[in-house]
Amino acid sequence: MNQDYQTLTSHIEKMAALRAALTLFDWDTETTAPPKSLELTARMVGQLSSLDFEALVNDEVRKLLQRLAEADDLTPAQAAVVRLLRKELENMEKIPPKEYRAFCELQARATSVWAQAKQNDDFDAFAPVLADMIGYVKKFAGYRRKEGQSLYDAELNEYEEGFTKEVLDPFFALLKEKIVPLLKKAAAKNASFDKSVLRRRFEIEKQKEFNRWLAGYIGFDFDRGVMAESEHPFTTELHNHDVRITNHYHEEAVENAIFSTIHEGGHAIYEMNVADELTQTPAGGGASCGMHESQSRFMENMLGRSHAFWEPVYPKLKEYFPEQLGELALNDFVRLINKAEPSLIRTEADELTYCLHVMIRYELEKELIDGDLSVEELPQAWNDRYEAYLGVRPQNDREGVLQDIHWSQGSFGYFPSYALGNAFAAQIYHAMKKDLAVEECLRNGDLRPIRDWLKEKIHRFGQVKKTRQLLREATGEDFNPQYYIDYLTEKFTKLYELETE
Amino acid sequence: MNQDYQTLTSHIEKMAALRAALTLFDWDTETTAPPKSLELTARMVGQLSSLDFEALVNDEVRKLLQRLAEADDLTPAQAAVVRLLRKELENMEKIPPKEYRAFCELQARATSVWAQAKQNDDFDAFAPVLADMIGYVKKFAGYRRKEGQSLYDAELNEYEEGFTKEVLDPFFALLKEKIVPLLKKAAAKNASFDKSVLRRRFEIEKQKEFNRWLAGYIGFDFDRGVMAESEHPFTTELHNHDVRITNHYHEEAVENAIFSTIHEGGHAIYEMNVADELTQTPAGGGASCGMHESQSRFMENMLGRSHAFWEPVYPKLKEYFPEQLGELALNDFVRLINKAEPSLIRTEADELTYCLHVMIRYELEKELIDGDLSVEELPQAWNDRYEAYLGVRPQNDREGVLQDIHWSQGSFGYFPSYALGNAFAAQIYHAMKKDLAVEECLRNGDLRPIRDWLKEKIHRFGQVKKTRQLLREATGEDFNPQYYIDYLTEKFTKLYELETE
């Protein structure tokens, strides 16, 4: 092995341990820790973060990475680790430590100001903090951007390398052109989709049992994973032998937990399938936010909302809830779980409207960072766009511009990954169907061939290959949003019995 | 503040964070982690342990502690932190690193050899490893001991400062003289204690509910604490605002979980009551193993097995289990939970026999370390003592000398703390009764005055005062085992209607 890489390994192991500790504290805070523990625990988490920072940002690691950037005897996995650590180190070093500390302080304050403002429906209380936050984001993007690059493109690059405005503008334009009218046609026929049967009382203990079974059914390995409860469902991992998902159960909305299980299960199976040689290294996780989201959305929507998926699964669900679902036929169940309803809240959106929620945020972020939209004009701009694209107008900022936490954390350029994930999923689905009789697998209740395909083409590589390369190699072509448009158009035209153009 | 202490603080915070992370990993392994995660997680835990070692064992901390040992402007809390860190550092530095690593390796191997040997009832497989382990323990004790000190006293000093053989020999002699005959008289009358009613089926979900209620009743604060499940009940803490206990439920032994709740609750309340200025420092935990055990045993036995305690609580238990307990009167319930039965397994022992199990281990350890008992002679010596003191003889080593994990971990000198804890508890109880109408508090269902007394006299000091000092100040006299003898004699003479001498 390259001598420098050998030396780097001890630093990597230290970082891996500290990051795992931070992950475990996060997990514990969301699932277990007592309410009054947080303040004292935060001090310890702060200490561990500092140790993690020092483990990367020091002369020895800097010199090792400089030399390793030139090395020609690294394995692909080692080269990826070096590339990722260099990017992380450079990003940190470009920002003056004083400014970074001020940003972290603002971030902590901004999220709590935001939470308060949301609770009180008081955008004015949040506006000055948001303006400061945008100031920092622009300043830092200025430090990081390549010559000639726009500030927003520099931010986009942090989340999804290679997906600049040049790629995203036509993607969202296509969505606007095709999906906005499709949604309007569908929504007009919603009277025949009555979800009240899914609003009966579904005992939570039984839901838990069913969802545990369902997680195992789709391929979540309980020998290497844990399923717990938290306020909002999420996935996290310590390494590929310890991947954890959470759920949240609602007595009168049985489908919520079901689709959380399938969604988080999709994320988790990705992490469980990362190669052993990568786990516990910086190249150990999924390739990018968008690629991760593609795996959860593929599992949740392409598979989990399909008729074929529910053919063997729905009878099982009925066994758990014979009284509630007795009269609801499989076909009707599948119609209901696919109902497309324009709504105000992104996190509650259905498959068809979801990308439009993201589109609105993309347009606004772009104008806030690269354009001249001011924070004062933001609520109005938000509401106008909801009305134009979704046909619904927020009655207050709480269900409007204040709904998401992201901007208060300084995350600009992250939202597009949610839409990209869906588009990647559709492109991957198209490619998979050339190799595999996907629906037949679903009907047979055997998802293994599907998981094996994903593992072989995507999961095992962790972050060794970048998202765009993975997509190219797995599907045989570069990013092509047309598959997503086609998928949605075909599915919802059929579901809503719309006239084809 | 003393400048050196100020500087030391940043090191202390680092250690506190790393130790909290290690504690959290332990907790997670026992309560949550998936079965196949352990191997990869162990690597991370090893890394964090190394970081913790380096945080203490380095030139800067060494020099700071040297100077601080001479400082005269430290608060009692600061002085305690310096004393504890110096002791820890010195202990580590006296052992050559190479030998310490070899010991750690042996330790890891020995516990798994022991587990295997226990499973196969094969002492011969364990004997050579145990002999090696004793070799290391003697060697390390040799490095640590003060001039003229015996090796076993040096070990005892690690767990319970000031409780040398000179103190323990008369303590155990008194137990042997008084408790062995008392147990024999009681055991002869056991026919009238029929526990079968407690062996009915007690639904685990209901047990959980009741034990959660019970934990809160005795004073466990769920805003600052968590109760979960694990194979063996234990208590752990991240700081005084995050204290955690576990339990294990047996469907056909309802009292097991109940007394685990009260026992671990006693440990937990101690930790919750440590002063805020001490938590997250090395002086933040309980004063010693023995003092900790005194708090759990006081809660479990002196309070939790008393008639007065159950007067308000038993009706509540009956509400949960009306069918199982309907015909069992309070008096009979209290008799059954106090039944004294000579048995082979320490962890299942009742209040009266428990100290005799410990006495046997004390005698054997002393002879193994300071005397000439060989490992080969150990099983026979073990069995002979069980027969002599408890009147029962193990039929195999699995229920004999192989039952405890401690020796395989190299813990010699730890067992006596278990017995000391009981004796401290009796001495504390005696002192408390001078200030408080303890039984009246119990009858009224208000344990707060009892907790307040313990907090004021013991808990809040953390490790600022040593155990023997705490005991002296809380009870007005030095360690006096007579209170324990009197307590047991009075309680079991009455319970078993024995003739008084």
Interface residues (C-beta under 8 A of the other chain):
Chain A: E13 K14 A16 A17 L18 A20 A21 L24 F25 D28 T32 A33 P34 P35 K36 S37 E39 L40 T41 R43 M44 V45 Q47 L48 L51 F222 D223 R224 G225 V226 A228 L238 H239 N240 H241 D242 T279 Q280
Chain B: E13 K14 A16 A17 L18 A20 A21 L24 F25 D28 T32 A33 P34 P35 K36 S37 E39 L40 T41 R43 M44 V45 Q47 L48 L51 F222 D223 R224 G225 V226 A228 L238 H239 N240 H241 D242 T279 Q280
